[in-house]
Amino acid sequence: MAGKAVAAAVMVNGSVAEKEVLAEIGGATNPMVTPLLTDLYQFTMAYAYWKAGKHQDRAVFDLYFRKNPFGGEYAVFAGLEECIRFVANFKLEEEEISFLRSIMPMCEDGFFDYLREVDCSNVEVYAVPEGSVVFPKVPLMRVEGPVSIVQLLETPFVNLVNYASLVTTNAARHRLVAGKSKTLLEFGLRRAQGPDGGMSASKYCYIGGFDATSNVAAGKLFGIPLRGTHSHAFVSSFMSPDEILDRALLSHDGSSTCKDFVRLVQSWLSKLQVMKSGIPNFCAVALALNDLGYKARGIRLDSGDLAYLSFEARNIFHAIEKEFNVAGFGKMTVTASNDLNEETLDALNKQGHEVDAFGIGTNLVTCYAQPALGCVFKLVEINNQPRIKLSEDVTKVSIPCKKRIFRLYGREGYALVDIMTGENEPPPTVGERILCRHPFSESKRAYVVPQHVEELLKCYWLGNSSKRREELPSLEKIRARCMQQLEQMRPDHMRRLNPTPYKVSVSGKLYDFIHFLWLSEAPVGELQ
């Protein structure tokens, strides 16, 4: 499907340069991401726009979220690459148009002829780089183009960004609690919401700071490192050592062969006078492997008091290293699993533990603590006329017009505030004081003298334009940006409990315009 869409788009757009762009971007990762992956009302609105002759009106929409997830004060933006793949390949197939005709029989033939020609060659997409730390109200994406077409992008974009950003944020929160030195393994495939959820979770948990996944398909598709242990069934399926028929094992350097590795293990087991559990069995196998030049990886703790058991295991490993003079045995990896989450990691840190790696599944990939991020897609300008959504709930009031977004950094290198300005306002300048105002609260304002200024919105899709666009970074670069961004935020903004709110502001000029437009658009009541 994606390949056909690319070919169709190339036929429409024509130029060699556009062919190269489409080839570079590629098709949608998930073949279900097509123009029909949307809500019905997007097509009925497209028909209404077309019927009214408004379908070519130039519109600007902002995609953003209103409230930080997981009780924190930040989120991590993800899903951009899939959005750009979607717009690059946006083209309705004939069979899709036939289906739309069957469910919209009241529409004229001319509307379906129009849909046949629809693509994103006249659409522009500006976005915060994927992997960035982001905050409520700040546009993650700004989408410009013919209103009927951009409206058709709304549901797919929100779908592609919502879960991606949510699970990336969840992964980042786990990484911050675990610390830099611990290995985090995503083990969530079997508990994820279907194959799509499982694949997305593996990709975005990796961006959020996890080191590897157990998901083999994700390893192949995305190049994510693969890790795994074994199930209890594997161990219990062997009734006795007599079931091991092939007992020979070649040494690591290939110079010799141990004819009966099982007997070598049993000889080591007889020397170990330690706790009654799986630990001595592992140690005996590890010591026997060491005799042949191999190095065992470690153990996985999957039940019981993980902190206590990790100390016990570590003590045994150190004792064996000292007793049998086996260098490095005391540093054997201890992996823990068993329904882990942020709270569990935090509790283990407070207790103290000897765990080197954590395998986390259910609570990570299902985002058990919060089911959705709540992204929205709001019209902020049409035909160069700013638009505002009003509500009695101030959190739902949109910030109108086409905007530029800047992140201002202080002397210590931490981000201080995000500021939105009108498109034609002069940008903030390093060393020059600028007034930052809360969008809706008159008394909340502060001057900032930035030591570094970063413009956040960059162009990732320009349709037929010859202007330069940002290249889509590799998964590794997105992950690296996420880790860098987390370090550039003040620790009190990132802490798990009672974090300090990060300031999102507008310029003085934009503040005045918001409130002018608000008063102009708001109805005036009448008392009788």
Secondary structure per residue as TSV (DSSP state, phi and psi in degrees):
chain	resnum	aa	ss	phi	psi
A	1	M	-	360.0	-48.9
A	2	A	H	-63.4	-39.9
A	3	G	H	-62.1	-40.5
A	4	K	H	-63.7	-39.6
A	5	A	H	-65.3	-41.6
A	6	V	H	-60.5	-44.9
A	7	A	H	-62.2	-41.2
A	8	A	H	-64.3	-42.1
A	9	A	H	-64.5	-39.0
A	10	V	H	-63.3	-40.6
A	11	M	H	-62.7	-38.0
A	12	V	H	-73.1	-46.7
A	13	N	H	-80.3	-35.5
A	14	G	-	86.6	-46.3
A	15	S	-	-73.7	155.5
A	16	V	H	-62.5	-40.0
A	17	A	H	-59.1	-41.6
A	18	E	H	-67.8	-36.3
A	19	K	H	-61.0	-41.2
A	20	E	H	-65.5	-39.8
A	21	V	H	-61.5	-47.0
A	22	L	H	-64.9	-39.3
A	23	A	H	-64.8	-37.9
A	24	E	H	-67.1	-43.1
A	25	I	H	-74.0	-41.5
A	26	G	-	81.4	176.7
A	27	G	S	-86.5	176.0
A	28	A	-	-61.5	138.6
A	29	T	S	-61.9	-40.3
A	30	N	S	-102.5	119.1
A	31	P	T	-64.1	-14.1
A	32	M	T	-77.9	-11.0
A	33	V	-	-83.3	90.6
A	34	T	S	-127.3	172.3
A	35	P	T	-58.4	-19.4
A	36	L	T	-82.8	-8.2
A	37	L	S	-78.8	71.3
A	38	T	S	-155.2	174.4
A	39	D	-	-84.8	146.6
A	40	L	H	-55.0	-38.1
A	41	Y	H	-66.2	-17.9
A	42	Q	H	-65.6	-38.4
A	43	F	H	-75.7	-35.9
A	44	T	H	-68.7	-35.2
A	45	M	H	-67.5	-39.6
A	46	A	H	-58.9	-39.9
A	47	Y	H	-64.7	-42.7
A	48	A	H	-63.9	-41.5
A	49	Y	H	-59.5	-46.6
A	50	W	H	-62.9	-43.4
A	51	K	H	-63.4	-35.6
A	52	A	T	-86.3	-1.8
A	53	G	T	73.7	18.7
A	54	K	-	-102.2	2.0
A	55	H	T	-63.6	-22.7
A	56	Q	T	-95.5	0.2
A	57	D	-	-57.0	135.3
A	58	R	E	-81.6	118.2
A	59	A	E	-118.4	153.5
A	60	V	E	-126.3	126.0
A	61	F	E	-120.4	143.9
A	62	D	E	-107.8	136.4
A	63	L	E	-107.6	123.4
A	64	Y	E	-155.1	176.0
A	65	F	E	-122.9	160.3
A	66	R	S	-101.5	-24.1
A	67	K	S	-142.8	137.1
A	68	N	-	-65.4	144.3
A	69	P	G	-84.7	162.9
A	70	F	G	61.1	24.3
A	71	G	G	69.9	15.4
A	72	G	S	-97.9	-164.0
A	73	E	S	-127.4	24.5
A	74	Y	-	-160.9	166.7
A	75	A	E	-140.5	169.3
A	76	V	E	-119.1	126.4
A	77	F	-	-79.0	129.1
A	78	A	-	-148.5	162.0
A	79	G	-	105.0	-3.5
A	80	L	H	-61.4	-45.4
A	81	E	H	-55.9	-43.1
A	82	E	H	-67.3	-33.2
A	83	C	H	-64.9	-42.5
A	84	I	H	-69.0	-38.9
A	85	R	H	-59.2	-38.6
A	86	F	H	-65.7	-48.4
A	87	V	H	-68.2	-33.9
A	88	A	H	-64.7	-27.0
A	89	N	T	-112.0	12.7
A	90	F	-	-69.2	111.0
A	91	K	-	-163.7	124.9
A	92	L	-	-77.2	127.8
A	93	E	-	-76.1	158.9
A	94	E	H	-60.4	-38.6
A	95	E	H	-66.5	-32.3
A	96	E	H	-70.4	-39.7
A	97	I	H	-65.3	-37.5
A	98	S	H	-62.9	-39.3
A	99	F	H	-66.0	-43.5
A	100	L	H	-61.5	-37.8
A	101	R	H	-62.3	-35.7
A	102	S	H	-71.5	-28.0
A	103	I	H	-99.3	-8.0
A	104	M	-	-129.1	59.5
A	105	P	T	-66.8	-15.4
A	106	M	T	-78.9	-11.5
A	107	C	S	-83.3	143.6
A	108	E	-	-70.3	159.2
A	109	D	H	-59.3	-33.7
A	110	G	H	-59.6	-32.4
A	111	F	H	-66.0	-41.8
A	112	F	H	-71.7	-31.2
A	113	D	H	-62.8	-39.8
A	114	Y	H	-62.0	-44.9
A	115	L	H	-61.4	-32.5
A	116	R	H	-61.7	-29.3
A	117	E	H	-94.4	-6.1
A	118	V	-	-70.6	130.5
A	119	D	-	-148.8	-171.0
A	120	C	S	-108.5	29.3
A	121	S	T	-70.2	-15.3
A	122	N	T	-116.6	23.8
A	123	V	-	-109.3	144.5
A	124	E	E	-122.7	137.0
A	125	V	E	-125.3	120.3
A	126	Y	E	-113.1	141.3
A	127	A	E	-152.9	156.6
A	128	V	-	-68.8	139.8
A	129	P	-	-55.5	139.0
A	130	E	T	-62.6	139.4
A	131	G	T	94.0	1.1
A	132	S	-	-79.6	147.1
A	133	V	E	-75.8	130.4
A	134	V	E	-135.0	168.1
A	135	F	-	-138.6	162.0
A	136	P	T	-57.9	147.8
A	137	K	T	77.9	-22.7
A	138	V	S	-77.7	124.4
A	139	P	-	-59.9	124.4
A	140	L	S	-78.3	-34.5
A	141	M	E	-141.2	144.6
A	142	R	E	-121.6	123.9
A	143	V	E	-117.6	125.6
A	144	E	E	-121.7	142.4
A	145	G	E	161.2	-174.7
A	146	P	E	-55.9	132.0
A	147	V	H	-58.2	-38.4
A	148	S	H	-67.3	-35.8
A	149	I	H	-73.9	-46.0
A	150	V	H	-62.4	-34.5
A	151	Q	H	-62.2	-35.9
A	152	L	H	-68.9	-18.0
A	153	L	H	-86.6	-15.3
A	154	E	H	-55.9	-60.6
A	155	T	H	-62.7	-46.2
A	156	P	H	-59.5	-42.7
A	157	F	H	-62.5	-47.0
A	158	V	H	-62.2	-40.2
A	159	N	H	-63.5	-43.3
A	160	L	H	-72.7	-25.9
A	161	V	H	-93.4	-35.3
A	162	N	H	-59.3	-62.3
A	163	Y	H	-68.8	-38.3
A	164	A	H	-57.5	-46.8
A	165	S	H	-70.3	-36.6
A	166	L	H	-64.4	-48.8
A	167	V	H	-74.7	-30.8
A	168	T	H	-64.2	-42.4
A	169	T	H	-62.1	-43.2
A	170	N	H	-60.0	-43.9
A	171	A	H	-63.5	-42.9
A	172	A	H	-62.6	-38.5
A	173	R	H	-63.9	-41.5
A	174	H	H	-63.6	-40.3
A	175	R	H	-62.4	-43.4
A	176	L	H	-63.7	-38.5
A	177	V	H	-71.0	-41.7
A	178	A	H	-68.4	-34.1
A	179	G	-	95.1	163.4
A	180	K	T	-68.1	-30.3
A	181	S	T	-79.9	-15.8
A	182	K	S	-88.8	147.0
A	183	T	E	-89.4	130.3
A	184	L	E	-113.2	126.9
A	185	L	E	-117.0	126.6
A	186	E	E	-87.9	115.3
A	187	F	-	-117.7	34.7
A	188	G	-	-97.9	1.8
A	189	L	G	-54.5	-46.5
A	190	R	G	-68.9	-19.9
A	191	R	G	-104.3	-2.9
A	192	A	S	-71.5	162.8
A	193	Q	S	-79.0	77.2
A	194	G	H	80.7	174.5
A	195	P	H	-58.3	-39.4
A	196	D	H	-65.1	-43.6
A	197	G	H	-62.9	-38.9
A	198	G	H	-64.5	-44.6
A	199	M	H	-67.7	-44.1
A	200	S	H	-62.9	-42.2
A	201	A	H	-60.7	-43.5
A	202	S	H	-61.4	-44.4
A	203	K	H	-64.0	-49.3
A	204	Y	H	-81.0	-25.2
A	205	C	H	-66.6	-35.0
A	206	Y	H	-64.2	-44.6
A	207	I	H	-59.5	-39.5
A	208	G	T	-75.8	-0.3
A	209	G	T	120.5	-1.1
A	210	F	-	-74.0	151.2
A	211	D	-	-91.9	-24.9
A	212	A	E	-162.9	169.4
A	213	T	E	-133.3	158.1
A	214	S	S	-89.3	-7.3
A	215	N	-	-79.4	104.0
A	216	V	H	-63.1	-41.0
A	217	A	H	-61.8	-39.3
A	218	A	H	-68.1	-35.2
A	219	G	H	-62.0	-41.0
A	220	K	H	-71.4	-45.1
A	221	L	H	-74.3	-40.1
A	222	F	H	-109.5	-8.3
A	223	G	-	74.9	23.2
A	224	I	-	-77.2	135.7
A	225	P	-	-56.0	142.3
A	226	L	B	-107.4	138.1
A	227	R	-	-142.5	156.0
A	228	G	-	-174.0	165.3
A	229	T	-	-114.6	-119.2
A	230	H	-	-156.5	162.6
A	231	S	-	-86.4	165.8
A	232	H	H	-62.7	-30.1
A	233	A	H	-61.1	-34.1
A	234	F	H	-62.6	-43.6
A	235	V	H	-68.3	-48.5
A	236	S	H	-72.7	-12.5
A	237	S	T	-72.6	-18.4
A	238	F	-	-94.5	117.7
A	239	M	-	-80.1	-28.9
A	240	S	S	-164.0	163.0
A	241	P	G	-60.4	-19.0
A	242	D	G	-64.0	-20.0
A	243	E	G	-76.4	-11.1
A	244	I	-	-84.9	105.2
A	245	L	-	-85.3	-45.2
A	246	D	-	-91.7	103.9
A	247	R	-	-102.9	-4.2
A	248	A	-	-79.6	145.2
A	249	L	E	-144.3	123.7
A	250	L	E	-72.9	139.7
A	251	S	-	-65.5	161.3
A	252	H	T	-59.6	-37.1
A	253	D	T	-89.3	-0.4
A	254	G	S	77.1	8.1
A	255	S	S	-83.2	-18.7
A	256	S	-	-153.1	169.0
A	257	T	E	-129.6	128.6
A	258	C	E	-83.5	116.9
A	259	K	S	-73.3	-27.7
A	260	D	-	-137.7	85.2
A	261	F	H	-65.4	-34.8
A	262	V	H	-60.7	-42.0
A	263	R	H	-66.0	-37.0
A	264	L	H	-61.7	-41.9
A	265	V	H	-62.9	-44.1
A	266	Q	H	-64.6	-32.7
A	267	S	H	-68.2	-37.0
A	268	W	H	-70.0	-37.0
A	269	L	H	-62.9	-35.0
A	270	S	H	-68.6	-20.5
A	271	K	H	-87.1	-14.9
A	272	L	-	-93.7	115.4
A	273	Q	-	-107.6	79.4
A	274	V	-	-131.1	-172.2
A	275	M	-	-58.0	151.5
A	276	K	S	-83.2	96.9
A	277	S	S	-167.6	-165.9
A	278	G	H	-74.8	-11.9
A	279	I	H	-61.5	-50.3
A	280	P	H	-62.0	-34.9
A	281	N	H	-62.2	-44.8
A	282	F	H	-62.0	-46.3
A	283	C	H	-61.6	-38.9
A	284	A	H	-63.3	-44.2
A	285	V	H	-63.5	-42.7
A	286	A	H	-63.1	-40.7
A	287	L	H	-68.4	-39.1
A	288	A	H	-65.6	-41.3
A	289	L	H	-62.5	-39.4
A	290	N	H	-60.9	-37.1
A	291	D	H	-59.1	-30.4
A	292	L	T	-98.9	10.1
A	293	G	T	90.5	6.3
A	294	Y	-	-95.7	161.4
A	295	K	-	-124.9	118.7
A	296	A	-	-68.4	151.3
A	297	R	-	-80.3	-51.3
A	298	G	E	155.6	-164.1
A	299	I	E	-122.7	162.2
A	300	R	E	-121.6	127.6
A	301	L	E	-97.4	123.8
A	302	D	-	-124.3	7.7
A	303	S	S	-164.5	169.9
A	304	G	S	80.8	-166.1
A	305	D	-	-79.2	98.7
A	306	L	H	-64.0	-40.0
A	307	A	H	-63.5	-49.9
A	308	Y	H	-61.9	-47.0
A	309	L	H	-65.7	-33.0
A	310	S	H	-66.9	-38.5
A	311	F	H	-65.3	-43.8
A	312	E	H	-59.9	-45.7
A	313	A	H	-62.8	-43.8
A	314	R	H	-63.1	-41.1
A	315	N	H	-61.0	-41.4
A	316	I	H	-62.9	-44.7
A	317	F	H	-61.2	-42.9
A	318	H	H	-65.7	-39.5
A	319	A	H	-63.4	-41.0
A	320	I	H	-67.4	-41.1
A	321	E	H	-58.2	-42.9
A	322	K	H	-73.3	-42.5
A	323	E	H	-67.0	-42.1
A	324	F	H	-110.5	8.4
A	325	N	T	55.1	49.0
A	326	V	-	-105.4	101.5
A	327	A	T	-59.7	133.0
A	328	G	T	83.2	-3.9
A	329	F	G	-64.0	-33.2
A	330	G	G	-67.5	-16.9
A	331	K	G	-96.5	16.1
A	332	M	-	-53.7	139.5
A	333	T	E	-71.0	131.7
A	334	V	E	-110.6	116.5
A	335	T	E	-107.4	139.0
A	336	A	E	-121.7	144.5
A	337	S	-	-141.6	-161.1
A	338	N	S	98.2	75.4
A	339	D	S	51.3	47.0
A	340	L	-	-77.5	152.1
A	341	N	-	-151.4	-174.8
A	342	E	H	-54.7	-45.7
A	343	E	H	-63.5	-40.9
A	344	T	H	-62.6	-46.0
A	345	L	H	-60.8	-43.1
A	346	D	H	-62.7	-42.7
A	347	A	H	-64.2	-40.3
A	348	L	H	-64.0	-40.0
A	349	N	H	-61.3	-40.5
A	350	K	H	-71.3	-33.3
A	351	Q	H	-74.9	-31.6
A	352	G	-	90.3	140.0
A	353	H	-	-160.1	172.5
A	354	E	-	-121.6	29.8
A	355	V	-	-83.6	133.2
A	356	D	-	-98.1	-28.5
A	357	A	E	-142.8	147.5
A	358	F	E	-122.8	129.9
A	359	G	E	-100.3	115.3
A	360	I	E	-123.9	134.2
A	361	G	-	-128.3	-87.5
A	362	T	H	-51.6	-55.3
A	363	N	H	-66.6	-22.8
A	364	L	H	-79.6	-58.1
A	365	V	H	-78.3	-27.5
A	366	T	T	-85.4	-6.7
A	367	C	T	48.1	53.7
A	368	Y	T	-54.0	-33.9
A	369	A	T	-76.0	-18.7
A	370	Q	-	-157.8	119.7
A	371	P	S	-77.6	-21.2
A	372	A	-	-153.4	153.9
A	373	L	-	-84.6	-33.1
A	374	G	-	85.0	38.8
A	375	C	E	-65.8	148.3
A	376	V	E	-129.9	163.7
A	377	F	E	-135.7	103.0
A	378	K	E	-120.1	138.6
A	379	L	E	-70.2	125.3
A	380	V	E	-119.1	-9.4
A	381	E	E	-164.5	141.9
A	382	I	E	-143.3	129.5
A	383	N	T	50.4	44.0
A	384	N	T	68.3	10.5
A	385	Q	E	-104.9	117.7
A	386	P	E	-62.1	144.1
A	387	R	-	-126.6	147.7
A	388	I	-	-134.2	139.2
A	389	K	-	-95.1	124.2
A	390	L	-	-101.2	149.8
A	391	S	-	-158.7	151.5
A	392	E	S	-66.6	-24.7
A	393	D	S	-89.2	109.0
A	394	V	G	-62.9	-24.7
A	395	T	G	-67.0	-18.4
A	396	K	G	-97.2	-0.6
A	397	V	-	-75.2	128.1
A	398	S	-	-85.1	160.6
A	399	I	-	-101.3	114.6
A	400	P	-	-77.6	167.4
A	401	C	S	75.3	166.5
A	402	K	-	-73.8	129.8
A	403	K	E	-126.5	159.6
A	404	R	E	-110.5	148.1
A	405	I	E	-123.0	131.4
A	406	F	E	-128.5	144.2
A	407	R	E	-109.2	125.9
A	408	L	E	-104.6	130.4
A	409	Y	E	-110.2	147.9
A	410	G	-	-95.7	-171.6
A	411	R	T	-62.6	-32.7
A	412	E	T	-83.7	0.1
A	413	G	S	91.6	-3.2
A	414	Y	-	-86.5	150.6
A	415	A	E	-68.9	134.2
A	416	L	E	-99.4	-43.5
A	417	V	E	-163.3	148.4
A	418	D	E	-100.9	134.7
A	419	I	E	-127.3	133.1
A	420	M	E	-100.2	136.6
A	421	T	E	-128.5	163.0
A	422	G	E	-64.6	155.0
A	423	E	T	-59.1	-34.5
A	424	N	T	-99.2	6.3
A	425	E	S	-74.9	150.1
A	426	P	-	-64.9	139.9
A	427	P	-	-73.2	159.3
A	428	P	-	-59.6	148.4
A	429	T	-	-121.4	139.0
A	430	V	T	-57.7	130.7
A	431	G	T	85.0	-6.4
A	432	E	S	-107.4	132.3
A	433	R	-	-68.7	136.0
A	434	I	E	-133.0	141.4
A	435	L	E	-84.7	125.1
A	436	C	E	-111.7	124.7
A	437	R	E	-119.5	142.5
A	438	H	-	-63.5	136.8
A	439	P	S	-57.3	-31.5
A	440	F	S	-127.0	-9.7
A	441	S	-	-109.0	115.7
A	442	E	T	-63.3	-35.0
A	443	S	T	-83.4	-13.9
A	444	K	-	-91.5	105.5
A	445	R	E	-158.1	155.4
A	446	A	E	-159.3	149.4
A	447	Y	E	-89.6	142.6
A	448	V	E	-131.2	136.2
A	449	V	-	-111.5	95.3
A	450	P	-	-71.7	142.8
A	451	Q	S	-95.4	-16.0
A	452	H	E	-154.1	140.4
A	453	V	E	-124.0	127.7
A	454	E	E	-119.9	121.7
A	455	E	E	-82.3	128.9
A	456	L	-	-89.5	-42.4
A	457	L	-	-79.2	124.4
A	458	K	E	-125.6	155.1
A	459	C	E	-85.4	122.5
A	460	Y	E	-113.4	-12.1
A	461	W	E	-152.2	126.9
A	462	L	-	-125.5	16.9
A	463	G	T	57.0	-125.2
A	464	N	T	-82.6	-4.6
A	465	S	-	-66.4	147.2
A	466	S	-	-88.1	-1.2
A	467	K	S	-65.3	155.3
A	468	R	-	-71.4	138.5
A	469	R	-	-120.4	160.3
A	470	E	-	-71.5	138.5
A	471	E	-	-76.3	147.6
A	472	L	-	-75.2	123.8
A	473	P	-	-74.9	162.7
A	474	S	-	-70.7	165.2
A	475	L	H	-59.4	-39.2
A	476	E	H	-63.7	-39.7
A	477	K	H	-69.9	-36.1
A	478	I	H	-64.2	-43.5
A	479	R	H	-62.1	-42.9
A	480	A	H	-63.4	-38.0
A	481	R	H	-64.3	-41.9
A	482	C	H	-59.4	-46.3
A	483	M	H	-64.2	-39.5
A	484	Q	H	-65.6	-42.5
A	485	Q	H	-63.0	-40.6
A	486	L	H	-61.7	-33.9
A	487	E	H	-76.2	-22.6
A	488	Q	T	-85.6	-1.9
A	489	M	S	-97.4	143.2
A	490	R	-	-60.1	137.3
A	491	P	H	-56.5	-32.7
A	492	D	H	-70.1	-22.7
A	493	H	H	-74.0	-25.7
A	494	M	H	-101.4	-11.3
A	495	R	-	-63.1	154.9
A	496	R	S	-72.3	-39.4
A	497	L	S	-109.2	134.2
A	498	N	S	48.7	54.0
A	499	P	-	-70.5	152.2
A	500	T	-	-75.0	129.2
A	501	P	-	-61.6	137.5
A	502	Y	-	-85.1	143.1
A	503	K	E	-87.6	126.2
A	504	V	E	-114.2	126.8
A	505	S	E	-135.7	174.0
A	506	V	E	-127.9	159.6
A	507	S	E	-69.3	163.0
A	508	G	H	-59.4	-39.9
A	509	K	H	-67.0	-42.0
A	510	L	H	-68.4	-37.1
A	511	Y	H	-57.6	-48.0
A	512	D	H	-61.4	-39.4
A	513	F	H	-69.1	-40.9
A	514	I	H	-55.8	-47.9
A	515	H	H	-75.6	-29.5
A	516	F	H	-63.5	-47.2
A	517	L	H	-67.3	-38.9
A	518	W	H	-58.1	-49.1
A	519	L	H	-67.2	-32.6
A	520	S	H	-69.6	-36.1
A	521	E	H	-89.7	-28.0
A	522	A	S	-70.6	135.1
A	523	P	-	-68.7	148.2
A	524	V	-	-99.1	123.7
A	525	G	-	-72.5	165.4
A	526	E	-	-133.9	124.1
A	527	L	-	-93.5	137.9
A	528	Q	-	-129.9	360.0
